[in-house]
């Protein structure tokens, strides 16, 4: 008995020591991560603000010195993440599997992915930043020149929308594409540099790396795009035939002679003006920034401070596109636009301040690295939810003041317009996603041919005879915002999911088509509490399920736009 008692005691002590060691190791790893995060924040919080401000100033001015400053700060910030010792520490903590605290675990995942993407030679990362900045500068300063007159992108789009002269349309479309000749070689070089970095980190290519480090499975994304292709192909083909009938009459040519410049924008990424309703006329004498401010205030999401800090109108040298940026993760959120009083820019303002509202209302009590949207496509979903309202007749009645009779008169054409916009954009997104995927898999292939093969297949446009130019390189996203475009389409799916949920559960209505989501603070409250406040503290699909009761699904998008 005594011997057994001694042996039993030894066993108990051994187990206790083992448990104690494990517990101690667990606590050590937890404290190690806490210390790492504190050190990381001390290096990045101030620097990221400086870098974001410099990037903002460069986009506003277009000046070489501003872009140089932006580049230098981007390099400096990137170098923080490229520290081998820091990455080794994070890797050891992650592989220990000792972090059980949910908030710390989430920070570990976010930081690990960020450091992994930069865990290569800093000289290579710096070279990528330098080349990317140079390409962005070329886009910002490019102006299409026709007959000795330099035209902005807004002016180009206006010609493509309004002219009925096929020769003028062709010249405008062709001349605008010249930006591709000045950037295509640099973009291919940039793609190869990105691929080299990705392969050093153990990925097949940069495209796969980008998806995986943003917590997306490339196979799932591919499967989803295949599903959407199947869902939308027939509907789009019918709409395309309807468009071709309309444009053949508009331009007084046969359907077989229709070319890409006949579809009213540079990339056929936006719905042409096909139906009788002219939405632009409702906005012609309005103040878009005031309408935007009033709208968001009415749903309990005040944006006055962000409007004040934004830059909304055209300037020489200014970036001609639109974007939202969170300068400091503390509430300094800004929007860049180049607004004109029309429906497109009304939609863009609602879209960008949807992004801005998401950023502004994230819980500032969260750790710095989690004060971001759950995913890039979840903030796109919010932006799209609101951006769609610019063509909503009930919204126009409430916010612009059109009459009830006018609302009823345009209602059906407004829905058809929105549906057309969704189908056109969906097919365009297929082109960009599949082009980038194939380009990063093999950047040495004939990219000009690849581009037009995809355009013909998914957008059903005819390639101009003997056209062999880098038209793919004229889309700024391919160079500056790589492997991002698929998130726009995922955002549209989620926007429809949100639309159904808000209609049925928040405002308790039945007909989705008639909802304008105006003057109801409960809408802002839902988004703030269920989507904005959690920030990146939740994995994106967990946030979606928590907010809507379901994980991301395409069924609401199909229900809203594909099935009649």
FENQUI-V806603 format. One record per pair of residues at least 4 apart in sequence whose C-alpha atoms are under 7 Angstrom apart, sorted by the first residue. I is the first residue (numbers start at 1). J is the second residue. D is the distance in Angstrom with one decimal. If there is no record, write none. Layout:
i=I j=J d=D
i=I j=J d=D
//
This chain:
i=1 j=5 d=6.0
i=2 j=6 d=6.2
i=3 j=7 d=6.2
i=4 j=8 d=5.9
i=5 j=9 d=6.1
i=6 j=10 d=6.2
i=7 j=11 d=6.2
i=8 j=12 d=6.2
i=9 j=13 d=6.1
i=10 j=14 d=6.1
i=11 j=15 d=6.1
i=12 j=16 d=6.0
i=13 j=17 d=6.0
i=14 j=18 d=6.1
i=15 j=19 d=6.1
i=16 j=20 d=5.9
i=17 j=21 d=6.0
i=18 j=22 d=6.1
i=19 j=23 d=6.0
i=20 j=24 d=5.9
i=21 j=25 d=5.9
i=22 j=26 d=6.0
i=23 j=27 d=6.2
i=24 j=28 d=6.0
i=25 j=29 d=6.2
i=26 j=30 d=6.2
i=26 j=98 d=5.1
i=27 j=31 d=6.1
i=28 j=32 d=5.9
i=29 j=33 d=6.2
i=29 j=93 d=6.1
i=29 j=98 d=6.5
i=30 j=34 d=6.3
i=30 j=99 d=6.0
i=31 j=35 d=6.1
i=32 j=36 d=6.1
i=33 j=37 d=6.1
i=34 j=38 d=6.3
i=35 j=39 d=6.3
i=36 j=40 d=6.0
i=37 j=41 d=6.0
i=38 j=42 d=6.3
i=39 j=43 d=6.6
i=40 j=44 d=6.2
i=41 j=45 d=5.4
i=43 j=47 d=6.8
i=44 j=48 d=5.6
i=44 j=77 d=6.9
i=45 j=49 d=6.5
i=46 j=50 d=6.4
i=47 j=51 d=6.1
i=47 j=77 d=6.5
i=48 j=52 d=6.0
i=48 j=77 d=6.7
i=49 j=53 d=6.1
i=49 j=327 d=5.5
i=49 j=328 d=4.9
i=50 j=54 d=6.2
i=51 j=55 d=6.2
i=51 j=70 d=6.0
i=51 j=73 d=5.1
i=51 j=74 d=5.9
i=52 j=56 d=6.1
i=52 j=327 d=5.3
i=53 j=57 d=6.1
i=53 j=327 d=6.3
i=54 j=58 d=6.2
i=54 j=66 d=6.7
i=54 j=69 d=6.4
i=54 j=70 d=4.7
i=55 j=59 d=6.2
i=55 j=70 d=5.1
i=56 j=60 d=6.3
i=57 j=61 d=6.1
i=57 j=66 d=6.5
i=58 j=62 d=5.3
i=58 j=63 d=6.3
i=58 j=66 d=4.7
i=58 j=67 d=5.2
i=58 j=70 d=7.0
i=59 j=318 d=5.7
i=59 j=319 d=5.1
i=60 j=318 d=4.6
i=60 j=319 d=6.3
i=61 j=317 d=5.7
i=61 j=318 d=5.3
i=62 j=137 d=6.9
i=62 j=140 d=6.4
i=62 j=141 d=6.6
i=62 j=317 d=4.6
i=62 j=318 d=5.4
i=63 j=67 d=6.4
i=64 j=68 d=6.1
i=65 j=69 d=6.2
i=66 j=70 d=6.2
i=67 j=71 d=6.0
i=68 j=72 d=6.2
i=69 j=73 d=6.3
i=70 j=74 d=6.1
i=71 j=75 d=6.2
i=71 j=129 d=6.6
i=71 j=130 d=6.4
i=71 j=133 d=6.4
i=72 j=76 d=6.2
i=73 j=77 d=6.1
i=74 j=78 d=6.0
i=75 j=79 d=6.1
i=75 j=126 d=5.6
i=75 j=129 d=6.7
i=76 j=80 d=6.8
i=78 j=82 d=6.3
i=79 j=83 d=6.5
i=79 j=122 d=6.3
i=81 j=114 d=7.0
i=81 j=115 d=4.9
i=81 j=118 d=5.7
i=82 j=115 d=6.5
i=82 j=118 d=4.7
i=82 j=119 d=5.0
i=82 j=120 d=6.4
i=82 j=122 d=6.2
i=83 j=87 d=6.4
i=84 j=88 d=6.1
i=84 j=119 d=6.5
i=85 j=89 d=6.3
i=86 j=90 d=6.4
i=87 j=91 d=6.0
i=87 j=115 d=5.9
i=87 j=116 d=7.0
i=88 j=92 d=6.1
i=89 j=93 d=6.3
i=90 j=94 d=6.1
i=90 j=112 d=6.2
i=91 j=95 d=6.0
i=92 j=96 d=6.1
i=99 j=104 d=7.0
i=99 j=105 d=5.8
i=100 j=105 d=6.4
i=101 j=105 d=5.8
i=102 j=106 d=6.1
i=103 j=107 d=6.3
i=103 j=537 d=6.5
i=104 j=108 d=6.1
i=105 j=109 d=6.4
i=106 j=110 d=6.3
i=106 j=537 d=6.2
i=107 j=111 d=5.9
i=107 j=369 d=6.7
i=107 j=370 d=6.8
i=108 j=112 d=5.8
i=109 j=113 d=6.2
i=110 j=114 d=6.3
i=111 j=115 d=6.1
i=112 j=116 d=5.9
i=113 j=117 d=6.2
i=113 j=213 d=5.5
i=114 j=118 d=6.8
i=115 j=119 d=6.0
i=120 j=197 d=6.6
i=121 j=125 d=6.8
i=122 j=126 d=6.0
i=123 j=127 d=6.1
i=124 j=128 d=6.3
i=125 j=129 d=6.4
i=126 j=130 d=6.1
i=127 j=131 d=6.2
i=128 j=132 d=6.0
i=128 j=190 d=6.5
i=128 j=193 d=6.8
i=129 j=133 d=6.0
i=130 j=134 d=6.3
i=131 j=135 d=6.3
i=131 j=190 d=6.9
i=132 j=136 d=6.2
i=132 j=480 d=6.4
i=133 j=137 d=6.2
i=134 j=138 d=6.4
i=135 j=139 d=6.5
i=135 j=183 d=6.4
i=136 j=140 d=6.2
i=136 j=480 d=6.6
i=137 j=141 d=6.2
i=138 j=142 d=5.9
i=140 j=317 d=6.4
i=140 j=318 d=6.4
i=140 j=319 d=4.8
i=140 j=320 d=6.7
i=141 j=317 d=5.5
i=142 j=179 d=6.9
i=143 j=150 d=5.6
i=143 j=151 d=5.6
i=143 j=152 d=5.7
i=144 j=150 d=5.5
i=144 j=151 d=5.2
i=144 j=152 d=6.7
i=144 j=175 d=6.4
i=144 j=176 d=5.2
i=145 j=149 d=5.3
i=145 j=150 d=4.3
i=145 j=151 d=6.1
i=146 j=150 d=6.5
i=151 j=155 d=5.8
i=151 j=156 d=6.5
i=152 j=156 d=6.3
i=153 j=157 d=6.1
i=153 j=320 d=6.6
i=154 j=158 d=6.2
i=155 j=159 d=6.4
i=156 j=160 d=6.3
i=156 j=172 d=6.9
i=157 j=161 d=6.1
i=157 j=265 d=5.8
i=158 j=162 d=6.1
i=159 j=163 d=5.5
i=160 j=169 d=6.0
i=160 j=264 d=4.7
i=160 j=265 d=5.7
i=161 j=264 d=4.4
i=161 j=265 d=6.6
i=163 j=169 d=6.8
i=164 j=250 d=6.9
i=164 j=251 d=5.6
i=165 j=169 d=6.2
i=166 j=170 d=6.0
i=166 j=251 d=7.0
i=167 j=171 d=6.2
i=168 j=172 d=6.1
i=169 j=173 d=6.0
i=169 j=261 d=5.8
i=169 j=262 d=6.9
i=170 j=174 d=5.9
i=170 j=261 d=5.7
i=171 j=175 d=5.9
i=172 j=176 d=6.1
i=173 j=177 d=6.5
i=173 j=261 d=5.8
i=173 j=266 d=6.5
i=177 j=471 d=6.3
i=177 j=474 d=6.0
i=179 j=183 d=6.6
i=179 j=474 d=5.9
i=180 j=184 d=5.5
i=180 j=470 d=5.5
i=180 j=471 d=5.9
i=180 j=473 d=4.8
i=180 j=474 d=4.7
i=181 j=470 d=6.5
i=183 j=187 d=6.1
i=183 j=473 d=6.7
i=184 j=188 d=6.3
i=184 j=470 d=6.4
i=184 j=473 d=5.3
i=185 j=189 d=6.2
i=186 j=190 d=6.0
i=187 j=191 d=6.1
i=187 j=479 d=5.8
i=188 j=192 d=6.3
i=188 j=443 d=6.6
i=189 j=193 d=6.3
i=190 j=194 d=6.1
i=191 j=195 d=6.1
i=191 j=440 d=6.6
i=192 j=196 d=6.1
i=193 j=197 d=6.4
i=194 j=198 d=6.3
i=194 j=206 d=5.8
i=195 j=199 d=6.1
i=195 j=205 d=5.0
i=195 j=206 d=4.8
i=195 j=440 d=7.0
i=196 j=200 d=6.3
i=197 j=201 d=6.5
i=198 j=202 d=6.5
i=198 j=203 d=5.3
i=198 j=204 d=7.0
i=198 j=205 d=5.4
i=198 j=206 d=5.1
i=198 j=209 d=6.3
i=199 j=203 d=5.0
i=199 j=204 d=5.9
i=199 j=205 d=6.0
i=203 j=208 d=6.8
i=203 j=209 d=5.8
i=204 j=208 d=6.6
i=205 j=209 d=6.3
i=205 j=440 d=6.2
i=205 j=441 d=6.4
i=206 j=210 d=6.0
i=206 j=440 d=6.5
i=207 j=211 d=6.5
i=207 j=437 d=6.1
i=207 j=440 d=6.1
i=207 j=483 d=5.9
i=208 j=212 d=6.2
i=208 j=218 d=6.3
i=209 j=213 d=5.9
i=210 j=214 d=6.2
i=210 j=483 d=6.6
i=211 j=215 d=6.5
i=211 j=216 d=5.0
i=211 j=217 d=6.5
i=211 j=218 d=6.2
i=212 j=216 d=5.0
i=212 j=217 d=5.9
i=212 j=218 d=7.0
i=217 j=221 d=6.4
i=218 j=222 d=6.1
i=219 j=223 d=6.1
i=220 j=224 d=6.1
i=221 j=225 d=6.2
i=222 j=226 d=6.2
i=223 j=227 d=6.2
i=224 j=228 d=6.2
i=225 j=229 d=6.0
i=226 j=230 d=6.3
i=227 j=231 d=6.1
i=228 j=232 d=6.0
i=229 j=233 d=5.6
i=232 j=236 d=5.8
i=232 j=423 d=6.9
i=232 j=562 d=6.4
i=233 j=237 d=6.1
i=234 j=238 d=6.4
i=235 j=239 d=6.3
i=235 j=562 d=6.6
i=236 j=240 d=5.9
i=236 j=423 d=6.0
i=237 j=241 d=6.2
i=238 j=242 d=6.4
i=239 j=243 d=6.1
i=240 j=244 d=6.1
i=241 j=245 d=6.3
i=242 j=246 d=6.4
i=243 j=247 d=6.1
i=243 j=274 d=6.7
i=244 j=248 d=5.9
i=244 j=255 d=5.9
i=245 j=249 d=6.6
i=245 j=255 d=6.8
i=246 j=250 d=6.2
i=247 j=251 d=5.9
i=248 j=252 d=5.6
i=248 j=253 d=5.0
i=248 j=254 d=5.4
i=248 j=255 d=5.3
i=249 j=253 d=6.8
i=253 j=257 d=6.4
i=258 j=262 d=6.3
i=259 j=461 d=6.9
i=259 j=462 d=5.9
i=259 j=464 d=6.7
i=260 j=461 d=6.2
i=260 j=462 d=6.7
i=263 j=268 d=6.1
i=263 j=272 d=6.2
i=264 j=272 d=5.6
i=265 j=270 d=7.0
i=269 j=424 d=6.1
i=269 j=425 d=5.1
i=269 j=428 d=5.5
i=270 j=421 d=5.9
i=270 j=424 d=6.2
i=270 j=425 d=6.1
i=271 j=420 d=5.9
i=271 j=421 d=4.5
i=271 j=424 d=5.9
i=275 j=413 d=6.1
i=275 j=417 d=6.9
i=276 j=413 d=7.0
i=277 j=410 d=6.1
i=277 j=413 d=6.2
i=279 j=343 d=5.9
i=279 j=391 d=6.9
i=280 j=284 d=6.2
i=280 j=342 d=4.6
i=280 j=343 d=5.0
i=283 j=341 d=5.4
i=283 j=342 d=5.1
i=283 j=343 d=6.4
i=284 j=341 d=5.0
i=284 j=342 d=5.9
i=285 j=341 d=6.8
i=286 j=341 d=6.4
i=287 j=291 d=6.4
i=288 j=292 d=6.1
i=288 j=341 d=6.6
i=288 j=346 d=6.2
i=289 j=293 d=6.1
i=290 j=294 d=6.1
i=291 j=295 d=6.0
i=291 j=399 d=6.8
i=292 j=296 d=6.3
i=292 j=349 d=6.8
i=292 j=350 d=6.3
i=293 j=297 d=6.2
i=293 j=303 d=6.1
i=293 j=304 d=6.4
i=294 j=298 d=6.2
i=295 j=299 d=6.8
i=295 j=518 d=6.9
i=296 j=300 d=6.5
i=296 j=301 d=5.0
i=296 j=302 d=5.8
i=296 j=303 d=6.7
i=297 j=301 d=5.2
i=297 j=302 d=4.5
i=298 j=518 d=6.5
i=298 j=519 d=4.3
i=298 j=520 d=6.2
i=298 j=521 d=6.5
i=299 j=518 d=6.3
i=299 j=519 d=5.2
i=299 j=520 d=4.7
i=299 j=521 d=4.0
i=299 j=522 d=6.9
i=299 j=523 d=5.9
i=299 j=524 d=5.1
i=300 j=521 d=4.4
i=300 j=524 d=5.0
i=300 j=525 d=6.9
i=301 j=357 d=6.9
i=301 j=524 d=5.8
i=303 j=307 d=6.2
i=304 j=308 d=6.2
i=305 j=309 d=6.5
i=306 j=310 d=6.1
i=306 j=333 d=5.8
i=306 j=334 d=5.6
i=309 j=334 d=5.8
i=310 j=334 d=4.8
i=310 j=335 d=4.9
i=310 j=336 d=6.1
i=311 j=335 d=6.4
i=311 j=336 d=5.0
i=311 j=337 d=6.4
i=312 j=336 d=5.5
i=312 j=337 d=4.4
i=312 j=338 d=5.3
i=312 j=339 d=6.1
i=313 j=337 d=6.1
i=313 j=338 d=4.3
i=313 j=339 d=5.4
i=314 j=318 d=7.0
i=314 j=338 d=4.7
i=320 j=338 d=6.4
i=321 j=337 d=6.5
i=321 j=338 d=7.0
i=322 j=336 d=5.2
i=322 j=337 d=4.6
i=323 j=335 d=5.8
i=323 j=336 d=5.4
i=323 j=337 d=6.9
i=323 j=352 d=6.4
i=324 j=334 d=5.7
i=324 j=335 d=4.3
i=324 j=336 d=6.3
i=324 j=352 d=5.8
i=324 j=355 d=6.5
i=324 j=356 d=6.2
i=325 j=333 d=5.8
i=325 j=334 d=5.4
i=325 j=335 d=6.4
i=326 j=332 d=6.1
i=326 j=333 d=4.4
i=326 j=334 d=6.4
i=326 j=359 d=6.5
i=327 j=332 d=5.5
i=327 j=333 d=5.9
i=328 j=332 d=6.1
i=329 j=371 d=6.1
i=330 j=364 d=6.6
i=331 j=360 d=5.2
i=333 j=356 d=6.1
i=333 j=359 d=7.0
i=333 j=360 d=6.5
i=334 j=356 d=7.0
i=335 j=352 d=6.6
i=339 j=345 d=5.5
i=340 j=345 d=6.1
i=341 j=345 d=6.9
i=342 j=346 d=6.3
i=343 j=347 d=6.1
i=343 j=390 d=6.3
i=344 j=348 d=6.2
i=345 j=349 d=6.0
i=346 j=350 d=6.3
i=346 j=390 d=6.0
i=347 j=351 d=6.0
i=347 j=387 d=4.5
i=347 j=388 d=6.5
i=347 j=390 d=5.0
i=348 j=352 d=6.0
i=348 j=387 d=6.2
i=349 j=353 d=6.1
i=350 j=354 d=6.1
i=350 j=386 d=5.5
i=350 j=387 d=4.8
i=351 j=355 d=6.7
i=351 j=383 d=4.1
i=351 j=384 d=5.8
i=351 j=386 d=5.7
i=351 j=387 d=4.3
i=352 j=356 d=6.2
i=352 j=383 d=6.1
i=353 j=357 d=5.9
i=354 j=358 d=6.4
i=354 j=382 d=5.6
i=354 j=383 d=4.3
i=354 j=386 d=6.3
i=355 j=359 d=6.4
i=355 j=379 d=5.7
i=355 j=380 d=6.9
i=355 j=382 d=6.6
i=355 j=383 d=5.3
i=356 j=360 d=6.0
i=357 j=361 d=6.1
i=358 j=362 d=6.4
i=358 j=379 d=6.7
i=358 j=532 d=5.2
i=359 j=372 d=6.7
i=359 j=373 d=6.9
i=361 j=528 d=6.4
i=361 j=532 d=5.7
i=361 j=533 d=6.1
i=362 j=371 d=6.2
i=362 j=532 d=4.9
i=362 j=533 d=4.2
i=362 j=534 d=6.5
i=362 j=535 d=5.4
i=363 j=371 d=6.9
i=363 j=533 d=4.6
i=363 j=534 d=6.6
i=363 j=535 d=6.9
i=364 j=371 d=6.8
i=366 j=370 d=6.2
i=366 j=371 d=6.1
i=367 j=371 d=6.6
i=370 j=535 d=6.1
i=370 j=536 d=4.7
i=370 j=537 d=5.7
i=371 j=535 d=5.4
i=371 j=536 d=6.3
i=372 j=535 d=5.1
i=372 j=536 d=5.4
i=373 j=378 d=6.8
i=373 j=379 d=6.1
i=373 j=535 d=4.7
i=373 j=536 d=5.4
i=374 j=378 d=6.4
i=374 j=535 d=5.4
i=374 j=536 d=4.1
i=374 j=538 d=6.5
i=374 j=539 d=6.4
i=374 j=540 d=5.0
i=375 j=379 d=6.8
i=375 j=540 d=5.9
i=376 j=380 d=6.4
i=376 j=487 d=6.8
i=377 j=381 d=6.1
i=377 j=487 d=4.6
i=377 j=488 d=6.2
i=377 j=490 d=6.1
i=377 j=491 d=4.9
i=378 j=382 d=6.6
i=378 j=491 d=6.0
i=379 j=383 d=6.3
i=380 j=384 d=6.0
i=380 j=488 d=6.1
i=380 j=491 d=5.0
i=381 j=385 d=6.0
i=381 j=491 d=3.9
i=381 j=492 d=5.8
i=381 j=494 d=5.5
i=381 j=495 d=4.6
i=382 j=386 d=6.5
i=382 j=495 d=6.4
i=383 j=387 d=5.9
i=384 j=388 d=6.0
i=384 j=492 d=6.4
i=384 j=495 d=6.1
i=385 j=495 d=4.9
i=389 j=395 d=6.4
i=389 j=516 d=6.6
i=391 j=414 d=6.0
i=391 j=418 d=6.9
i=392 j=396 d=6.2
i=392 j=414 d=6.4
i=392 j=516 d=6.5
i=393 j=397 d=6.2
i=393 j=407 d=5.3
i=393 j=410 d=6.9
i=393 j=411 d=5.8
i=393 j=414 d=6.8
i=394 j=398 d=6.3
i=394 j=407 d=6.6
i=394 j=514 d=6.7
i=394 j=516 d=5.5
i=395 j=399 d=5.9
i=395 j=516 d=4.8
i=395 j=518 d=6.8
i=396 j=400 d=5.0
i=396 j=401 d=6.4
i=396 j=402 d=6.2
i=397 j=401 d=4.6
i=397 j=402 d=4.6
i=397 j=403 d=6.3
i=397 j=407 d=6.6
i=402 j=406 d=6.3
i=402 j=407 d=6.7
i=403 j=407 d=6.2
i=404 j=408 d=6.3
i=405 j=409 d=6.1
i=406 j=410 d=6.3
i=407 j=411 d=5.9
i=410 j=414 d=5.9
i=411 j=415 d=6.4
i=412 j=416 d=6.3
i=413 j=417 d=6.0
i=414 j=418 d=6.3
i=415 j=419 d=6.1
i=416 j=420 d=6.0
i=417 j=421 d=6.1
i=418 j=422 d=6.3
i=419 j=423 d=6.3
i=419 j=561 d=5.4
i=420 j=424 d=6.0
i=421 j=425 d=6.0
i=422 j=426 d=5.9
i=423 j=427 d=6.3
i=424 j=428 d=6.3
i=425 j=429 d=6.0
i=426 j=430 d=6.5
i=426 j=489 d=6.5
i=427 j=431 d=6.7
i=427 j=458 d=5.5
i=427 j=459 d=5.6
i=428 j=432 d=6.6
i=428 j=459 d=6.3
i=429 j=433 d=6.0
i=429 j=485 d=6.6
i=429 j=486 d=6.5
i=429 j=489 d=6.6
i=430 j=434 d=6.0
i=430 j=458 d=6.8
i=431 j=435 d=5.9
i=431 j=454 d=5.6
i=431 j=455 d=6.1
i=431 j=458 d=6.5
i=432 j=436 d=6.1
i=432 j=485 d=6.7
i=433 j=437 d=6.2
i=433 j=485 d=6.2
i=433 j=486 d=5.6
i=434 j=438 d=6.1
i=435 j=439 d=5.9
i=435 j=451 d=6.4
i=436 j=440 d=6.1
i=436 j=483 d=6.6
i=437 j=441 d=6.3
i=438 j=442 d=6.2
i=439 j=443 d=4.8
i=446 j=450 d=6.2
i=447 j=451 d=6.0
i=448 j=452 d=6.6
i=448 j=468 d=6.2
i=448 j=469 d=6.0
i=448 j=470 d=5.3
i=448 j=471 d=6.9
i=448 j=472 d=6.9
i=449 j=453 d=6.0
i=450 j=454 d=6.3
i=451 j=455 d=6.2
i=451 j=472 d=6.1
i=452 j=456 d=5.9
i=452 j=463 d=6.3
i=453 j=457 d=6.2
i=454 j=458 d=5.9
i=455 j=459 d=5.1
i=455 j=460 d=6.4
i=455 j=461 d=6.2
i=456 j=460 d=4.5
i=456 j=461 d=4.9
i=456 j=462 d=6.0
i=456 j=463 d=7.0
i=463 j=467 d=7.0
i=473 j=478 d=6.9
i=476 j=480 d=6.0
i=477 j=481 d=4.5
i=477 j=482 d=6.1
i=478 j=482 d=5.2
i=486 j=490 d=6.4
i=487 j=491 d=5.9
i=488 j=492 d=6.4
i=489 j=493 d=6.5
i=490 j=494 d=6.4
i=491 j=495 d=6.0
i=492 j=496 d=6.3
i=493 j=497 d=6.4
i=493 j=553 d=7.0
i=493 j=554 d=5.6
i=493 j=557 d=5.3
i=494 j=498 d=6.1
i=494 j=552 d=6.5
i=495 j=499 d=6.1
i=496 j=500 d=6.3
i=496 j=556 d=5.6
i=496 j=557 d=5.2
i=497 j=501 d=6.3
i=497 j=556 d=5.5
i=498 j=502 d=6.0
i=499 j=503 d=6.0
i=500 j=504 d=6.1
i=500 j=512 d=6.8
i=501 j=505 d=5.6
i=501 j=548 d=6.2
i=502 j=506 d=4.7
i=502 j=507 d=6.2
i=503 j=507 d=5.4
i=503 j=508 d=5.7
i=503 j=509 d=5.3
i=503 j=510 d=6.7
i=503 j=512 d=6.4
i=504 j=508 d=4.5
i=504 j=509 d=5.4
i=504 j=510 d=6.2
i=506 j=522 d=6.8
i=506 j=523 d=6.8
i=521 j=525 d=6.1
i=522 j=526 d=6.1
i=523 j=527 d=6.5
i=524 j=528 d=5.9
i=525 j=529 d=6.0
i=526 j=530 d=5.8
i=527 j=531 d=5.1
i=527 j=532 d=6.1
i=528 j=532 d=4.7
i=528 j=533 d=5.7
i=529 j=533 d=5.6
i=530 j=547 d=5.1
i=531 j=543 d=6.9
i=531 j=547 d=6.6
i=534 j=538 d=6.6
i=538 j=542 d=6.2
i=538 j=543 d=5.7
i=539 j=543 d=6.3
i=540 j=544 d=6.3
i=541 j=545 d=6.1
i=541 j=551 d=5.6
i=541 j=552 d=6.5
i=542 j=546 d=6.0
i=543 j=547 d=6.0
i=544 j=548 d=5.9
i=544 j=550 d=6.7
i=544 j=551 d=5.7
i=544 j=552 d=6.6
i=545 j=549 d=4.7
i=545 j=550 d=4.3
i=545 j=551 d=4.6
i=554 j=558 d=6.3
i=555 j=559 d=6.0
i=556 j=560 d=6.0
i=557 j=561 d=6.0
i=558 j=562 d=4.7
i=558 j=563 d=6.2
i=559 j=563 d=5.7
//
